[in-house]
Amino acid sequence: MKRITPLFMLALLICQQAFSQQNIETRLGYHYNDKFEFSDEWQYLSTDIYLYNGGQFNRVLNELETGVKKDRKNRYAYELEHLFITAQLKNLKLFGNDQIVYPLFNFNINRDKNDYHTQVSDHLEVVRIIDKMPLSSAQNNIDAAINAKAVSTQDGDQVFNLVASQLVNLSNLANPSVAVMSLVGEFGNLLSARAKKKEYKFSSTIRLYEGQNFDTRLHSVKVYVFVPGSVKAVTLKPAKLADYLSKNTSKLDRRQLEDAIGYKDYPYIVVANYKSLYKVDVLTGDEVTMDLIEKRRQKIQTAYDTKLMNDETYRQEKLYVEFLRIFAEMKQNLNAYRLNYRNNSPEINAKNLFGIMQEYKRMKTAFEAREKEFDKNTTYKNIFRPEYESILGNADLYLDADHNLKNAKVLVNTLQELENNPKAWDIPAKREAALARLSAVELPRADYLSASVEGEAIVRLTKKLEDLQYREVFEKEVKKLADAQASDETVPMRNALQDKANTSNCVSCRDKVRDAVSEYNKRYESFRLKEEKKEMGALQSAAEEQVLRQLRWQSCFETNLQAVAVASTENGMDKYYSKLNEKSSDFSVTIKELEALVKNEPANPRLQQVQEYNKELKRLMQDAEQHYALLCQLDKKLCQCQ
């Protein structure tokens, strides 16, 4: 056992040396992260690969065998045949988050005497291995691990094993996409090129969004240098490169990038990662129809099922589709309102208008809910929020079409303000303004409104405002009027309360004030009846005295008139005295009417009857006085009575 163990250890050491000499080490020579703050909606990854100093692979291969200082003999166990370079990407939802290995390059290695060399060009075009591929999460770091391996004639199975393991991983995907199948094809191209001993370069860029206009900018850059294991340090000058990258965030130029790096010693790969911003399909209000919404729903569902859209964007798209559906229903109600407004009854028009208000209120409520729920969600704030605002803007324009629609919009906005801000109705003036806006639209009956959430809110908030307005503005004055004794002195109190109620937008307040005034008026009518009866008695007494007095005046006047008229016949004054006699007869008739009215007072009198009776008494008394005064004015001698 003592002799076997050293031999075994020696054999193991030789195998390890042979294996290690065939491995090219990949050193991270430089790492750059752009200072731009990528929020959640920057959710797509594009990765470009630049290979530089390809001719220096000859140096790497030969130094692997002989050492950097060429201080040892050839130690490869087997002759090298291929140079195989791969990239391993992480966090790609498209591939189920498995670590997928991309075959980048496979170059043939030839031997010329004692040196190895490859036919690797120093001017290979950039290889875009993925284009706008969804990341598992916008917060995940983007990483591409680059590996290079010198494969000997005896190690070819390692490549086949790698291909086999990757194909198994891909086959486990439940719904392989076109992108996945293109990668399967790339592995097939690799095996075909190896079998024919041809150079291989990755060519099937996985493009998920061909031809779409994405905002794209540089996220990060890593420079990997391929060196033998004996090279401990790789030195790159970062200042010039960092300056170039910071000024070229949208696209890198191969030659300018090479000049900025300025490294010539060994081959190196530059991995440039870009992030792209998700863009929503922008719509105008006129474009939104139920058919378009359904097509959009199917499109986003397909994108999500094929893993072209991450969870958060899918959720936001679904919510936005719901919002568009509400808007489309509002448009349908608008069309019905416009077509039938002149032909329908007021009740039908009120229901059509309320239907528009319902959908508009639902839009406003949905937008408000999104604002609260996604207050810190950048995908919503930067991508979807402007679209919500645009559609709401279209809805506002539609509702500015006529006076009724404008008032409906104002009513909905008032509802929303009242629901969200108690200070919007904390004083009487604000409540009056709110009630004016709530009553500016001819709405269906309360029982019809209460059957819907939006209508119930109108009924409930209106009642709440009116109850509070009554308590603070009218209740004390109503009670004061109810307790007041009805009289001429308290009538101004009644009138002031009535005027205040008439100018209020509080319907229930007006009703309660009207009831209080009605009760007061009944009391006041009783008061006035009593006062009018009292006045009637006084007028009757005065009228009786006036009748007696004026009967005497009338008798005296007629006696004097008769005597003067007979004496003046020869003087031609008969016509004059004849006219005076007519006036005297009118005076007599008025006295008789007054006397008859005094004796004919109303039975079971009501206020109006007594008022009319008193008015007539006053008129006749005044007429009688005027008749006598006129007679005396015409001829004073005739009024000289004892």
KOLKE-219657 format. One record per residue (C-alpha): z, y, x; residue in three letters. Coordinates in pm, whole numbers. Layout:
% KOLKE-219657
z, y, x, resn
Z, Y, X, ALA $
...
//
This chain:
% KOLKE-219657
z, y, x, resn
0, 0, 0, MET $
67, 234, 293, LYS $
-296, 192, 414, ARG $
-459, 214, 71, ILE $
-295, 538, -38, THR $
-427, 757, 248, PRO $
-778, 623, 192, LEU $
-755, 692, -177, PHE $
-638, 1049, -116, MET $
-915, 1108, 132, LEU $
-1177, 989, -119, ALA $
-1031, 1211, -388, LEU $
-1040, 1513, -156, LEU $
-1405, 1450, -70, ILE $
-1493, 1429, -440, CYS $
-1309, 1755, -513, GLN $
-1490, 1932, -230, GLN $
-1824, 1804, -349, ALA $
-1749, 1918, -703, PHE $
-1611, 2257, -604, SER $
-1903, 2338, -381, GLN $
-2137, 2308, -675, GLN $
-1944, 2561, -887, ASN $
-2045, 2924, -864, ILE $
-1752, 3150, -939, GLU $
-1795, 3434, -1184, THR $
-1592, 3739, -1091, ARG $
-1531, 4027, -1329, LEU $
-1633, 4321, -1115, GLY $
-1609, 4599, -1374, TYR $
-1486, 4647, -1730, HIS $
-1563, 4950, -1951, TYR $
-1438, 5026, -2302, ASN $
-1585, 5322, -2484, ASP $
-1324, 5577, -2595, LYS $
-1471, 5597, -2944, PHE $
-1223, 5472, -3204, GLU $
-1398, 5190, -3388, PHE $
-1256, 5155, -3737, SER $
-1277, 4847, -3959, ASP $
-1623, 4918, -4093, GLU $
-1777, 4880, -3745, TRP $
-1799, 4510, -3811, GLN $
-2124, 4387, -3655, TYR $
-2173, 4280, -3297, LEU $
-2485, 4299, -3081, SER $
-2478, 4170, -2726, THR $
-2731, 4239, -2449, ASP $
-2745, 4048, -2121, ILE $
-2893, 4204, -1805, TYR $
-2940, 3987, -1497, LEU $
-2970, 4170, -1164, TYR $
-3022, 4066, -803, ASN $
-3170, 3734, -914, GLY $
-3310, 3672, -566, GLY $
-2958, 3669, -426, GLN $
-2889, 3338, -595, PHE $
-3047, 3185, -287, ASN $
-2764, 3335, -82, ARG $
-2501, 3208, -323, VAL $
-2637, 2853, -321, LEU $
-2664, 2835, 55, ASN $
-2321, 2989, 112, GLU $
-2176, 2733, -125, LEU $
-2307, 2467, 114, GLU $
-2257, 2622, 454, THR $
-1986, 2881, 387, GLY $
-2022, 3255, 404, VAL $
-2002, 3248, 785, LYS $
-2214, 2931, 808, LYS $
-1934, 2759, 997, ASP $
-1979, 2415, 847, ARG $
-2247, 2158, 793, LYS $
-2410, 2068, 465, ASN $
-2148, 1920, 238, ARG $
-2323, 1874, -95, TYR $
-2275, 1518, -210, ALA $
-2609, 1535, -388, TYR $
-2910, 1761, -379, GLU $
-2901, 2061, -617, LEU $
-3163, 2066, -889, GLU $
-3083, 2340, -1146, HIS $
-2899, 2671, -1173, LEU $
-2752, 2689, -1524, PHE $
-2602, 3013, -1664, ILE $
-2422, 3025, -1999, THR $
-2225, 3273, -2213, ALA $
-1938, 3181, -2438, GLN $
-1877, 3416, -2734, LEU $
-1567, 3431, -2949, LYS $
-1472, 3568, -3292, ASN $
-1805, 3507, -3460, LEU $
-1751, 3427, -3825, LYS $
-2106, 3300, -3856, LEU $
-2011, 2995, -3650, PHE $
-1676, 2932, -3815, GLY $
-1495, 3111, -3531, ASN $
-1560, 2818, -3296, ASP $
-1627, 2909, -2934, GLN $
-2003, 2884, -2914, ILE $
-2179, 2847, -2579, VAL $
-2515, 3023, -2544, TYR $
-2761, 2889, -2287, PRO $
-2885, 3200, -2109, LEU $
-3088, 3084, -1809, PHE $
-3182, 2761, -1639, ASN $
-3367, 2796, -1309, PHE $
-3507, 2521, -1091, ASN $
-3361, 2489, -741, ILE $
-3590, 2389, -458, ASN $
-3510, 2286, -103, ARG $
-3702, 2415, 191, ASP $
-3587, 2243, 509, LYS $
-3213, 2318, 515, ASN $
-3207, 2608, 265, ASP $
-3197, 2617, -112, TYR $
-3392, 2877, -305, HIS $
-3474, 2962, -666, THR $
-3756, 3155, -827, GLN $
-3539, 3411, -1010, VAL $
-3702, 3748, -1064, SER $
-3513, 4066, -996, ASP $
-3675, 4232, -1296, HIS $
-3598, 4006, -1591, LEU $
-3603, 4181, -1923, GLU $
-3284, 4235, -2117, VAL $
-3182, 3939, -2329, VAL $
-3027, 4021, -2666, ARG $
-2845, 3702, -2755, ILE $
-2716, 3826, -3092, ILE $
-2809, 4121, -3308, ASP $
-2566, 4262, -3565, LYS $
-2361, 3949, -3616, MET $
-2049, 3980, -3836, PRO $
-1719, 3963, -3652, LEU $
-1423, 3770, -3793, SER $
-1225, 4091, -3795, SER $
-1303, 4440, -3680, ALA $
-976, 4430, -3486, GLN $
-1074, 4130, -3272, ASN $
-1170, 4195, -2913, ASN $
-1529, 4122, -2821, ILE $
-1556, 3884, -2530, ASP $
-1838, 3699, -2360, ALA $
-1732, 3465, -2082, ALA $
-2018, 3411, -1834, ILE $
-2044, 3089, -1632, ASN $
-2293, 2973, -1369, ALA $
-2322, 2621, -1237, LYS $
-2535, 2463, -971, ALA $
-2628, 2126, -1118, VAL $
-2711, 1841, -884, SER $
-2941, 1550, -948, THR $
-2641, 1338, -1035, GLN $
-2476, 1591, -1271, ASP $
-2757, 1646, -1518, GLY $
-2553, 1474, -1787, ASP $
-2316, 1774, -1790, GLN $
-2586, 1990, -1944, VAL $
-2675, 1724, -2199, PHE $
-2305, 1681, -2285, ASN $
-2271, 2056, -2336, LEU $
-2573, 2065, -2564, VAL $
-2447, 1765, -2758, ALA $
-2099, 1914, -2814, SER $
-2247, 2243, -2935, GLN $
-2483, 2070, -3173, LEU $
-2191, 1872, -3316, VAL $
-1998, 2197, -3371, ASN $
-2294, 2355, -3547, LEU $
-2350, 2048, -3761, SER $
-1998, 2080, -3900, ASN $
-2079, 2414, -4064, LEU $
-2085, 2383, -4443, ALA $
-2367, 2632, -4501, ASN $
-2575, 2671, -4186, PRO $
-2773, 2996, -4189, SER $
-3110, 3087, -4042, VAL $
-2919, 3229, -3745, ALA $
-2745, 2897, -3687, VAL $
-3071, 2707, -3703, MET $
-3228, 2941, -3449, SER $
-2949, 2857, -3204, LEU $
-3011, 2486, -3265, VAL $
-3373, 2551, -3178, GLY $
-3266, 2728, -2860, GLU $
-3080, 2420, -2741, PHE $
-3395, 2222, -2808, GLY $
-3597, 2465, -2596, ASN $
-3345, 2423, -2313, LEU $
-3375, 2044, -2312, LEU $
-3755, 2064, -2331, SER $
-3772, 2305, -2036, ALA $
-3542, 2084, -1826, ARG $
-3746, 1776, -1903, ALA $
-4062, 1957, -1788, LYS $
-3878, 2118, -1495, LYS $
-3969, 2465, -1620, LYS $
-3770, 2784, -1610, GLU $
-3572, 2855, -1925, TYR $
-3456, 3192, -2064, LYS $
-3283, 3250, -2398, PHE $
-3538, 3399, -2635, SER $
-3432, 3339, -2998, SER $
-3233, 3654, -3058, THR $
-3026, 3596, -3369, ILE $
-3122, 3890, -3591, ARG $
-2941, 3901, -3921, LEU $
-3052, 4241, -4047, TYR $
-3408, 4286, -3933, GLU $
-3547, 4635, -3987, GLY $
-3233, 4789, -4137, GLN $
-3112, 5125, -4018, ASN $
-2763, 5073, -3876, PHE $
-2549, 5321, -3689, ASP $
-2495, 5145, -3358, THR $
-2304, 5249, -3048, ARG $
-2180, 5098, -2726, LEU $
-1845, 4927, -2754, HIS $
-1782, 4774, -2413, SER $
-1949, 4665, -2089, VAL $
-1851, 4396, -1842, LYS $
-2012, 4328, -1507, VAL $
-1984, 3972, -1379, TYR $
-2075, 3893, -1017, VAL $
-2180, 3540, -911, PHE $
-2025, 3453, -575, VAL $
-1921, 3150, -370, PRO $
-1556, 3057, -399, GLY $
-1482, 3187, -50, SER $
-1560, 3547, -154, VAL $
-1227, 3682, -266, LYS $
-1310, 4038, -373, ALA $
-1605, 4212, -538, VAL $
-1614, 4588, -502, THR $
-1816, 4808, -738, LEU $
-1810, 5187, -748, LYS $
-1700, 5267, -1106, PRO $
-1727, 5648, -1121, ALA $
-2106, 5677, -1146, LYS $
-2131, 5378, -1380, LEU $
-1856, 5509, -1611, ALA $
-2029, 5848, -1628, ASP $
-2362, 5687, -1715, TYR $
-2211, 5464, -1987, LEU $
-2019, 5751, -2148, SER $
-2342, 5952, -2180, LYS $
-2561, 5669, -2311, ASN $
-2367, 5516, -2598, THR $
-2667, 5434, -2818, SER $
-2892, 5251, -2571, LYS $
-2888, 5150, -2204, LEU $
-3190, 5162, -1973, ASP $
-3222, 4864, -1739, ARG $
-3333, 5059, -1433, ARG $
-3087, 5346, -1485, GLN $
-2806, 5096, -1535, LEU $
-2896, 4923, -1208, GLU $
-2898, 5256, -1023, ASP $
-2559, 5348, -1170, ALA $
-2407, 5017, -1053, ILE $
-2572, 5029, -711, GLY $
-2462, 4678, -605, TYR $
-2694, 4462, -387, LYS $
-2484, 4186, -227, ASP $
-2479, 3911, -490, TYR $
-2637, 3839, -829, PRO $
-2458, 3991, -1128, TYR $
-2484, 4000, -1503, ILE $
-2409, 4299, -1722, VAL $
-2283, 4215, -2070, VAL $
-2323, 4514, -2303, ALA $
-2159, 4487, -2643, ASN $
-2253, 4716, -2930, TYR $
-2087, 4760, -3265, LYS $
-2280, 4852, -3578, SER $
-2154, 5030, -3884, LEU $
-2190, 4865, -4223, TYR $
-2410, 5069, -4454, LYS $
-2392, 5043, -4829, VAL $
-2710, 5059, -5037, ASP $
-2708, 5418, -5158, VAL $
-2784, 5475, -5527, LEU $
-2845, 5779, -5743, THR $
-2718, 5795, -6098, GLY $
-3065, 5763, -6250, ASP $
-3125, 5437, -6059, GLU $
-2816, 5260, -6193, VAL $
-2901, 5005, -6461, THR $
-2742, 4677, -6565, MET $
-3036, 4489, -6413, ASP $
-2999, 4663, -6078, LEU $
-2624, 4601, -6078, ILE $
-2674, 4228, -6134, GLU $
-2925, 4210, -5849, LYS $
-2681, 4388, -5623, ARG $
-2402, 4150, -5721, ARG $
-2617, 3848, -5638, GLN $
-2722, 4002, -5308, LYS $
-2368, 4062, -5183, ILE $
-2259, 3718, -5302, GLN $
-2540, 3556, -5104, THR $
-2457, 3767, -4798, ALA $
-2093, 3664, -4820, TYR $
-2168, 3295, -4877, ASP $
-2391, 3293, -4569, THR $
-2121, 3474, -4370, LYS $
-2328, 3788, -4320, LEU $
-2047, 3998, -4469, MET $
-1679, 3995, -4387, ASN $
-1399, 3956, -4639, ASP $
-1304, 4322, -4662, GLU $
-1658, 4448, -4712, THR $
-1715, 4179, -4974, TYR $
-1405, 4291, -5161, ARG $
-1512, 4656, -5145, GLN $
-1864, 4572, -5262, GLU $
-1733, 4376, -5561, LYS $
-1506, 4662, -5664, LEU $
-1791, 4908, -5626, TYR $
-2015, 4690, -5844, VAL $
-1745, 4697, -6114, GLU $
-1742, 5076, -6087, PHE $
-2121, 5092, -6121, LEU $
-2102, 4874, -6430, ARG $
-1866, 5122, -6598, ILE $
-2105, 5404, -6508, PHE $
-2400, 5212, -6654, ALA $
-2209, 5160, -6980, GLU $
-2136, 5533, -6994, MET $
-2509, 5602, -6955, LYS $
-2584, 5368, -7245, GLN $
-2337, 5557, -7467, ASN $
-2493, 5884, -7354, LEU $
-2836, 5766, -7461, ASN $
-2703, 5666, -7803, ALA $
-2532, 6003, -7840, TYR $
-2846, 6199, -7749, ARG $
-3076, 5997, -7972, LEU $
-2857, 6001, -8281, ASN $
-2663, 6328, -8260, TYR $
-2871, 6519, -8516, ARG $
-2915, 6226, -8754, ASN $
-2570, 6071, -8766, ASN $
-2267, 6173, -8967, SER $
-1984, 6365, -8798, PRO $
-1773, 6049, -8796, GLU $
-2038, 5844, -8612, ILE $
-2100, 6127, -8366, ASN $
-1728, 6146, -8298, ALA $
-1719, 5772, -8220, LYS $
-2024, 5798, -7990, ASN $
-1866, 6088, -7806, LEU $
-1539, 5901, -7774, PHE $
-1728, 5602, -7626, GLY $
-1865, 5830, -7353, ILE $
-1516, 5962, -7288, MET $
-1378, 5610, -7262, GLN $
-1620, 5507, -6986, GLU $
-1579, 5836, -6802, TYR $
-1200, 5795, -6816, LYS $
-1233, 5438, -6684, ARG $
-1444, 5565, -6396, MET $
-1185, 5828, -6310, LYS $
-902, 5576, -6339, THR $
-1085, 5322, -6122, ALA $
-1154, 5583, -5854, PHE $
-793, 5694, -5861, GLU $
-678, 5332, -5820, ALA $
-909, 5288, -5520, ARG $
-774, 5607, -5364, GLU $
-417, 5477, -5386, LYS $
-484, 5117, -5290, GLU $
-711, 5194, -4995, PHE $
-546, 5507, -4867, ASP $
-548, 5371, -4511, LYS $
-853, 5148, -4538, ASN $
-1129, 5295, -4323, THR $
-1400, 5073, -4472, THR $
-1329, 5230, -4809, TYR $
-1276, 5584, -4683, LYS $
-1577, 5603, -4452, ASN $
-1831, 5380, -4629, ILE $
-1756, 5338, -4999, PHE $
-1563, 5648, -5093, ARG $
-1866, 5880, -5055, PRO $
-2061, 5649, -5287, GLU $
-1787, 5660, -5552, TYR $
-1784, 6038, -5527, GLU $
-2164, 6053, -5555, SER $
-2170, 5844, -5875, ILE $
-1883, 6047, -6021, LEU $
-2082, 6360, -5938, GLY $
-2377, 6220, -6132, ASN $
-2148, 6147, -6427, ALA $
-2023, 6506, -6418, ASP $
-2380, 6637, -6423, LEU $
-2464, 6422, -6726, TYR $
-2158, 6556, -6910, LEU $
-2261, 6915, -6842, ASP $
-2563, 6868, -7070, ALA $
-2411, 7028, -7382, ASP $
-2096, 7190, -7516, HIS $
-1949, 6874, -7672, ASN $
-1999, 6669, -7356, LEU $
-1845, 6942, -7142, LYS $
-1540, 6949, -7366, ASN $
-1521, 6569, -7346, ALA $
-1519, 6586, -6967, LYS $
-1250, 6854, -6974, VAL $
-1043, 6639, -7211, LEU $
-1061, 6337, -6980, VAL $
-971, 6545, -6675, ASN $
-679, 6690, -6869, THR $
-558, 6342, -6960, LEU $
-569, 6235, -6599, GLN $
-383, 6545, -6487, GLU $
-114, 6498, -6752, LEU $
-68, 6132, -6658, GLU $
-35, 6203, -6287, ASN $
137, 6539, -6267, ASN $
444, 6618, -6482, PRO $
429, 6979, -6361, LYS $
100, 7018, -6545, ALA $
295, 7055, -6871, TRP $
643, 7171, -6769, ASP $
629, 7512, -6941, ILE $
508, 7621, -7289, PRO $
203, 7811, -7160, ALA $
78, 7506, -6971, LYS $
134, 7284, -7273, ARG $
-59, 7524, -7495, GLU $
-351, 7521, -7252, ALA $
-342, 7140, -7231, ALA $
-328, 7102, -7609, LEU $
-624, 7337, -7643, ALA $
-829, 7114, -7414, ARG $
-713, 6797, -7589, LEU $
-820, 6934, -7926, SER $
-1155, 7077, -7813, ALA $
-1343, 6761, -7912, VAL $
-1391, 6627, -8264, GLU $
-1242, 6279, -8224, LEU $
-1217, 5980, -8460, PRO $
-901, 5920, -8661, ARG $
-576, 5838, -8484, ALA $
-578, 5475, -8602, ASP $
-924, 5428, -8448, TYR $
-816, 5592, -8122, LEU $
-499, 5386, -8095, SER $
-702, 5063, -8082, ALA $
-815, 5143, -7723, SER $
-625, 5221, -7404, VAL $
-797, 5556, -7360, GLU $
-756, 5659, -7723, GLY $
-392, 5551, -7727, GLU $
-336, 5773, -7422, ALA $
-481, 6071, -7610, ILE $
-261, 6008, -7914, VAL $
50, 5939, -7706, ARG $
20, 6235, -7470, LEU $
-72, 6475, -7752, THR $
240, 6372, -7944, LYS $
454, 6402, -7633, LYS $
331, 6754, -7562, LEU $
364, 6865, -7923, GLU $
716, 6724, -7961, ASP $
827, 6906, -7648, LEU $
649, 7226, -7751, GLN $
818, 7221, -8092, TYR $
1163, 7166, -7943, ARG $
1129, 7446, -7689, GLU $
927, 7704, -7884, VAL $
967, 7658, -8260, PHE $
1270, 7449, -8348, GLU $
1535, 7723, -8317, LYS $
1332, 7974, -8515, GLU $
1254, 7717, -8784, VAL $
1625, 7642, -8822, LYS $
1706, 8013, -8827, LYS $
1454, 8067, -9106, LEU $
1594, 7772, -9299, ALA $
1945, 7918, -9279, ASP $
1839, 8275, -9357, ALA $
1893, 8430, -9703, GLN $
1556, 8507, -9855, ALA $
1523, 8882, -9889, SER $
1296, 9167, -9796, ASP $
1495, 9208, -9475, GLU $
1418, 8851, -9357, THR $
1049, 8853, -9447, VAL $
951, 8992, -9101, PRO $
1126, 8691, -8948, MET $
913, 8460, -9162, ARG $
595, 8649, -9080, ASN $
660, 8647, -8705, ALA $
721, 8271, -8703, LEU $
410, 8211, -8910, GLN $
196, 8425, -8679, ASP $
327, 8241, -8372, LYS $
246, 7904, -8527, ALA $
-102, 8016, -8631, ASN $
-190, 8102, -8271, THR $
-55, 7773, -8134, SER $
-269, 7468, -8050, ASN $
21, 7243, -8150, CYS $
-92, 7092, -8481, VAL $
239, 6927, -8567, SER $
419, 7253, -8482, CYS $
201, 7440, -8729, ARG $
269, 7176, -8992, ASP $
647, 7196, -8945, LYS $
642, 7575, -8949, VAL $
427, 7568, -9263, ARG $
682, 7343, -9435, ASP $
966, 7572, -9331, ALA $
780, 7880, -9452, VAL $
701, 7706, -9782, SER $
1070, 7638, -9839, GLU $
1153, 7997, -9752, TYR $
887, 8126, -9989, ASN $
1043, 7933, -10276, LYS $
1374, 8098, -10206, ARG $
1210, 8432, -10162, TYR $
1025, 8392, -10494, GLU $
1358, 8335, -10670, SER $
1496, 8641, -10499, PHE $
1198, 8853, -10596, ARG $
1208, 8726, -10958, LEU $
1567, 8835, -10986, LYS $
1483, 9173, -10834, GLU $
1178, 9218, -11057, GLU $
1379, 9133, -11369, LYS $
1636, 9389, -11271, LYS $
1360, 9643, -11223, GLU $
1204, 9539, -11555, MET $
1525, 9623, -11739, GLY $
1544, 9962, -11576, ALA $
1180, 10032, -11651, LEU $
1221, 9931, -12014, GLN $
1513, 10170, -12058, SER $
1322, 10451, -11891, ALA $
1013, 10374, -12097, ALA $
1211, 10387, -12426, GLU $
1353, 10726, -12335, GLU $
1008, 10845, -12230, GLN $
856, 10724, -12559, VAL $
1114, 10920, -12766, LEU $
1075, 11231, -12556, ARG $
697, 11220, -12556, GLN $
678, 11148, -12932, LEU $
861, 11477, -12985, ARG $
628, 11654, -12737, TRP $
325, 11507, -12904, GLN $
443, 11617, -13254, SER $
512, 11971, -13135, CYS $
180, 11990, -12953, PHE $
-12, 11874, -13261, GLU $
170, 12128, -13486, THR $
93, 12415, -13249, ASN $
-264, 12298, -13208, LEU $
-317, 12286, -13588, GLN $
-185, 12638, -13637, ALA $
-387, 12786, -13354, VAL $
-702, 12598, -13449, ALA $
-695, 12733, -13812, VAL $
-627, 13086, -13698, ALA $
-909, 13078, -13444, SER $
-1188, 12947, -13667, THR $
-1346, 13286, -13712, GLU $
-1354, 13346, -13336, ASN $
-1582, 13045, -13267, GLY $
-1315, 12846, -13080, MET $
-1339, 12542, -13302, ASP $
-1520, 12327, -13041, LYS $
-1259, 12399, -12775, TYR $
-970, 12308, -12996, TYR $
-1156, 12003, -13119, SER $
-1162, 11874, -12758, LYS $
-794, 11948, -12720, LEU $
-733, 11743, -13033, ASN $
-913, 11443, -12872, GLU $
-688, 11469, -12565, LYS $
-388, 11484, -12789, SER $
-505, 11165, -12965, SER $
-534, 10988, -12627, ASP $
-181, 11097, -12547, PHE $
-66, 10950, -12878, SER $
-241, 10617, -12814, VAL $
-81, 10583, -12471, THR $
264, 10644, -12617, ILE $
206, 10375, -12877, LYS $
88, 10126, -12612, GLU $
393, 10200, -12400, LEU $
622, 10155, -12698, GLU $
455, 9823, -12786, ALA $
479, 9693, -12427, LEU $
850, 9773, -12407, VAL $
908, 9556, -12712, LYS $
683, 9269, -12583, ASN $
849, 9146, -12263, GLU $
741, 8800, -12122, PRO $
918, 8488, -12247, ALA $
1044, 8242, -11973, ASN $
906, 8480, -11713, PRO $
778, 8380, -11370, ARG $
761, 8616, -11078, LEU $
395, 8701, -11110, GLN $
427, 8764, -11486, GLN $
723, 8994, -11441, VAL $
549, 9175, -11156, GLN $
240, 9230, -11372, GLU $
456, 9342, -11667, TYR $
643, 9594, -11453, ASN $
320, 9714, -11304, LYS $
175, 9772, -11652, GLU $
489, 9956, -11764, LEU $
467, 10186, -11466, LYS $
100, 10249, -11533, ARG $
147, 10340, -11898, LEU $
448, 10560, -11819, MET $
246, 10740, -11557, GLN $
-57, 10773, -11787, ASP $
156, 10925, -12061, ALA $
302, 11178, -11820, GLU $
-44, 11266, -11692, GLN $
-184, 11312, -12046, HIS $
94, 11555, -12141, TYR $
65, 11743, -11814, ALA $
-309, 11784, -11866, LEU $
-263, 11921, -12220, LEU $
-7, 12172, -12104, CYS $
-227, 12271, -11812, GLN $
-522, 12342, -12044, LEU $
-320, 12563, -12285, ASP $
41, 12644, -12202, LYS $
100, 12807, -12541, LYS $
53, 12477, -12716, LEU $
336, 12320, -12513, CYS $
594, 12580, -12610, GLN $
824, 12367, -12817, CYS $
1189, 12403, -12917, GLN $
//
